[in-house]
Amino acid sequence: MSTTTVALNEKQRTPLRPARVLLHVFLVVTSLVWLAPLLWAVYAALRPYSETSDKGYVSWPDTLNFDNFKNAFQQSDMTHYFVNTLIIAVPAVVLTLLLSSMVAFYVSRFDFRLNIFLLLVFTAGNLLPQQVIITPLYRMYLLIDLPGVTASGKLYDSALGLVLIHVAFQSGFCAFVLSNYMRMLPHELTEAALVDGASVWRMYWQIVLPLCKPAMAALGTLLSIWIYNDFFWAIVLISTGENMPITSALNNLSGQYFTDPNLVAAGALLTAIPTLIVYFVLQRQFVSGLTLGANKG
């Protein structure tokens, strides 16, 4: 009898353990509970409001169509607000990765007394609830004048203000992850470059940074999704409707006296499509980003 046949027979004789059955049942139920709001939003978006107002949402549909998606796209001017989001997200991601990689390089490749303290200062910002600094940040943004730099002349109600706040809040996490990743790189690389007369900038830009492409790609994926999905700061720091990113622009679908929930559901689903595309295209980097920096170098 061949080895393969023996292995198959042993596998067939192995009883299915109750613990594994319970685990699979738990995972299936958890997945359905997690997807239930999304499936309900899709179901509501495909139904006209006139039908749900008469029969209720818990009813068998008579008509399913994509009219709500078409109306939501046109009424919210989604193309304009998507461009606003790109103007905010792209510079914020690039600046965050650049500045945090510089901090991580200095902390991980050079030994000095305040090494750990400097890294703690950057990571401590992630422990501070964002809601705590709403009032001082709002007043500060109103006082800062930037004529010629922003359309409003102030940091408040400008894309630059959102870019800066995202860079400030995300740099700590990125610096922590990149510093742990850079510690895993052999120190002999930078030592040999230093002996050959390479400057600190050249060691960072031409030696260490190219080796951090996997970590940078993973963090770039995570940052893109986080910044794109931001709703809190876009509502607090943007007052003009034309300057809002795509998430906060969903308010355009809400009327003063009446709001169509089906239309809002369709708009929310359209808004989520770019993040789903980013996730599926860069899924490998996204998953690896969850474990980067988990081990000490």
C-alpha positions as CSV (number, residue, x, y, z in Angstrom):
1,M,0.0,0.0,0.0
2,S,1.4,3.4,-0.9
3,T,2.2,6.2,1.6
4,T,-0.5,8.4,0.1
5,T,-3.2,5.7,0.5
6,V,-2.2,5.1,4.2
7,A,-2.3,8.9,4.9
8,L,-5.8,9.1,3.3
9,N,-7.0,6.1,5.3
10,E,-5.7,7.6,8.6
11,K,-7.3,10.9,7.8
12,Q,-10.6,9.2,7.1
13,R,-10.4,7.3,10.4
14,T,-9.6,10.5,12.4
15,P,-12.8,11.6,14.1
16,L,-13.9,15.2,13.7
17,R,-13.2,16.9,17.0
18,P,-16.1,18.8,18.6
19,A,-13.8,21.8,19.3
20,R,-13.0,22.2,15.7
21,V,-16.7,22.0,14.7
22,L,-17.5,24.7,17.3
23,L,-14.7,26.9,16.0
24,H,-15.9,26.7,12.4
25,V,-19.5,27.4,13.5
26,F,-18.4,30.4,15.6
27,L,-16.4,31.8,12.7
28,V,-19.3,31.4,10.2
29,V,-21.7,33.0,12.6
30,T,-19.3,35.9,13.4
31,S,-18.7,36.5,9.7
32,L,-22.5,36.7,9.0
33,V,-23.0,39.1,12.0
34,W,-20.1,41.2,10.7
35,L,-21.5,41.3,7.1
36,A,-25.1,41.8,8.2
37,P,-25.1,45.6,8.2
38,L,-23.3,45.7,4.8
39,L,-25.8,43.2,3.3
40,W,-28.7,45.1,4.8
41,A,-27.3,48.4,3.2
42,V,-27.1,46.7,-0.2
43,Y,-30.7,45.4,0.2
44,A,-32.0,48.8,1.1
45,A,-30.0,50.6,-1.6
46,L,-31.6,48.4,-4.3
47,R,-35.1,49.2,-3.2
48,P,-37.0,52.4,-4.0
49,Y,-38.0,54.5,-1.0
50,S,-41.7,54.5,-2.0
51,E,-41.8,50.8,-1.6
52,T,-40.0,50.6,1.8
53,S,-42.2,53.4,3.2
54,D,-45.3,51.5,2.3
55,K,-44.2,47.9,3.1
56,G,-41.4,48.5,5.5
57,Y,-37.8,47.4,5.2
58,V,-38.5,43.9,6.6
59,S,-40.6,42.8,3.6
60,W,-40.2,41.0,0.3
61,P,-39.1,43.4,-2.5
62,D,-41.3,44.0,-5.5
63,T,-38.6,46.0,-7.4
64,L,-34.8,45.9,-7.3
65,N,-32.8,48.4,-9.4
66,F,-29.8,50.6,-9.4
67,D,-31.6,53.9,-9.5
68,N,-30.5,54.9,-6.0
69,F,-26.9,54.4,-6.9
70,K,-27.3,56.6,-10.0
71,N,-29.1,59.3,-8.1
72,A,-26.6,59.3,-5.2
73,F,-23.7,59.6,-7.6
74,Q,-25.3,62.6,-9.4
75,Q,-26.8,64.4,-6.5
76,S,-23.7,64.2,-4.3
77,D,-21.3,65.2,-7.1
78,M,-19.1,62.3,-6.1
79,T,-16.4,62.9,-8.7
80,H,-15.6,66.3,-7.3
81,Y,-15.4,65.1,-3.7
82,F,-13.3,62.1,-4.7
83,V,-10.7,64.4,-6.2
84,N,-10.8,66.4,-2.9
85,T,-10.1,63.1,-1.1
86,L,-7.1,62.4,-3.4
87,I,-5.7,65.9,-2.8
88,I,-5.8,65.1,1.0
89,A,-4.8,61.4,1.0
90,V,-1.9,61.3,-1.4
91,P,0.2,64.1,0.2
92,A,-0.7,62.8,3.7
93,V,0.5,59.3,3.0
94,V,3.7,60.4,1.3
95,L,4.6,62.9,4.0
96,T,3.8,60.4,6.8
97,L,5.9,57.7,5.3
98,L,8.8,60.1,4.6
99,L,8.9,61.7,8.0
100,S,8.3,58.6,10.0
101,S,11.0,56.7,8.0
102,M,13.5,59.4,8.9
103,V,12.7,59.2,12.6
104,A,12.8,55.4,12.4
105,F,16.2,55.4,10.7
106,Y,17.7,57.7,13.3
107,V,16.2,55.8,16.2
108,S,17.1,52.4,14.9
109,R,20.6,53.0,13.5
110,F,22.1,55.4,16.0
111,D,22.6,54.9,19.7
112,F,22.1,57.9,22.0
113,R,20.6,58.5,25.5
114,L,17.2,59.8,24.3
115,N,16.8,57.0,21.7
116,I,13.9,55.2,23.4
117,F,12.4,58.5,24.8
118,L,12.2,60.0,21.3
119,L,10.3,57.0,20.0
120,L,8.0,57.1,23.0
121,V,7.2,60.7,22.3
122,F,6.1,59.8,18.7
123,T,4.1,56.8,19.8
124,A,2.5,58.5,22.8
125,G,0.4,60.6,20.4
126,N,-1.5,57.5,19.3
127,L,-2.6,57.0,22.9
128,L,-4.3,60.4,23.1
129,P,-8.0,60.4,22.1
130,Q,-8.5,62.7,19.1
131,Q,-11.6,64.2,20.7
132,V,-9.5,65.7,23.5
133,I,-7.8,68.2,21.3
134,I,-10.8,69.4,19.2
135,T,-11.2,72.8,21.0
136,P,-7.5,73.9,21.1
137,L,-6.9,72.6,17.5
138,Y,-10.0,74.3,16.2
139,R,-8.9,77.6,17.7
140,M,-5.4,77.2,16.5
141,Y,-6.5,76.5,13.0
142,L,-8.6,79.7,13.1
143,L,-5.7,81.8,14.2
144,I,-3.1,80.6,11.7
145,D,-3.1,82.8,8.6
146,L,-1.7,81.4,5.3
147,P,-2.6,83.9,2.6
148,G,-1.7,82.7,-0.8
149,V,-1.1,79.1,0.5
150,T,-4.8,78.1,1.1
151,A,-7.9,79.3,-0.7
152,S,-9.5,80.5,2.5
153,G,-6.4,82.2,3.8
154,K,-6.4,80.2,6.9
155,L,-5.4,76.6,7.9
156,Y,-9.0,76.0,8.9
157,D,-11.3,74.9,6.1
158,S,-8.4,73.8,3.9
159,A,-7.0,70.6,2.5
160,L,-3.6,71.5,4.0
161,G,-5.1,71.5,7.5
162,L,-6.4,67.9,7.1
163,V,-3.1,66.8,5.6
164,L,-1.1,68.1,8.6
165,I,-3.4,66.6,11.2
166,H,-3.3,63.2,9.5
167,V,0.5,63.4,9.3
168,A,0.7,64.3,13.0
169,F,-1.5,61.4,14.2
170,Q,-0.3,58.7,11.9
171,S,3.5,59.4,12.1
172,G,3.8,57.8,15.6
173,F,2.5,54.4,14.5
174,C,4.5,54.4,11.3
175,A,7.7,55.4,13.1
176,F,7.2,52.6,15.7
177,V,6.6,49.9,13.0
178,L,9.5,51.1,10.7
179,S,12.0,51.4,13.6
180,N,11.3,47.7,14.5
181,Y,11.6,46.7,10.9
182,M,14.9,48.6,10.4
183,R,16.4,47.0,13.6
184,M,16.1,43.7,11.8
185,L,18.4,44.9,9.0
186,P,22.1,44.0,9.4
187,H,24.1,46.8,10.9
188,E,27.0,45.8,8.8
189,L,25.4,47.4,5.8
190,T,25.4,50.9,7.2
191,E,28.8,50.4,8.9
192,A,30.4,49.4,5.6
193,A,28.8,52.4,3.9
194,L,30.1,54.7,6.7
195,V,33.6,53.3,6.2
196,D,33.4,54.0,2.5
197,G,32.6,57.6,3.3
198,A,28.8,57.6,2.7
199,S,26.9,60.4,4.3
200,V,24.0,59.8,6.7
201,W,21.5,60.9,4.1
202,R,23.0,58.5,1.5
203,M,22.8,55.6,4.0
204,Y,19.2,56.4,4.6
205,W,18.1,57.1,1.0
206,Q,20.1,54.6,-1.0
207,I,20.8,51.7,1.5
208,V,18.2,51.4,4.2
209,L,15.0,52.9,2.6
210,P,15.1,50.5,-0.5
211,L,15.3,47.6,1.9
212,C,12.1,48.8,3.7
213,K,9.9,48.7,0.6
214,P,7.8,45.8,1.9
215,A,7.1,47.7,5.2
216,M,6.5,51.0,3.3
217,A,4.0,49.3,1.0
218,A,2.1,47.7,3.8
219,L,2.0,51.0,5.8
220,G,1.0,52.9,2.6
221,T,-1.9,50.5,2.1
222,L,-3.1,50.9,5.7
223,L,-2.7,54.7,5.7
224,S,-4.6,55.1,2.4
225,I,-7.6,53.2,3.8
226,W,-7.5,55.0,7.2
227,I,-7.2,58.5,5.7
228,Y,-9.8,57.9,3.0
229,N,-12.3,56.6,5.6
230,D,-11.7,59.6,8.0
231,F,-15.0,61.3,8.8
232,F,-14.2,62.9,12.2
233,W,-11.6,65.5,11.2
234,A,-13.3,66.2,7.9
235,I,-16.4,67.4,9.8
236,V,-14.5,69.3,12.4
237,L,-12.0,71.1,10.3
238,I,-13.9,71.7,7.0
239,S,-16.9,74.0,6.9
240,T,-17.3,74.7,3.2
241,G,-19.1,72.0,1.3
242,E,-16.9,72.3,-1.8
243,N,-13.8,71.5,0.2
244,M,-15.1,68.4,1.9
245,P,-13.7,64.9,1.2
246,I,-15.9,62.2,-0.1
247,T,-16.9,60.7,3.3
248,S,-18.2,63.9,4.8
249,A,-19.8,64.9,1.4
250,L,-22.5,62.3,2.1
251,N,-24.2,65.0,4.1
252,N,-25.3,66.4,0.7
253,L,-27.7,63.5,0.4
254,S,-29.5,64.6,3.6
255,G,-32.2,67.2,3.2
256,Q,-33.3,69.8,5.7
257,Y,-36.7,68.2,6.3
258,F,-36.5,64.8,4.7
259,T,-33.7,62.2,4.2
260,D,-34.0,59.2,2.0
261,P,-32.3,56.3,3.9
262,N,-32.1,54.2,0.7
263,L,-30.3,57.0,-1.1
264,V,-27.8,57.5,1.7
265,A,-27.2,53.7,1.8
266,A,-26.4,53.8,-1.9
267,G,-24.1,56.7,-1.5
268,A,-22.2,55.1,1.4
269,L,-21.7,51.9,-0.7
270,L,-20.4,53.9,-3.6
271,T,-18.0,55.7,-1.2
272,A,-16.7,52.3,0.1
273,I,-15.8,51.0,-3.4
274,P,-12.4,52.6,-3.7
275,T,-11.3,51.2,-0.3
276,L,-12.4,47.7,-1.4
277,I,-10.5,48.0,-4.6
278,V,-7.3,49.1,-2.7
279,Y,-7.8,46.2,-0.3
280,F,-8.2,43.5,-2.9
281,V,-5.4,44.8,-5.1
282,L,-3.0,45.2,-2.2
283,Q,-4.3,42.4,0.0
284,R,-1.0,40.8,0.6
285,Q,0.6,44.0,1.8
286,F,-2.4,44.8,3.9
287,V,-2.3,41.4,5.8
288,S,1.5,41.6,6.2
289,G,1.0,45.2,7.6
290,L,-0.9,43.7,10.5
291,T,2.1,41.8,11.7
292,L,5.0,44.2,10.8
293,G,6.9,45.3,13.8
294,A,5.4,42.6,16.0
295,N,8.8,41.0,16.7
296,K,11.7,42.8,18.2
297,G,14.8,43.2,16.1
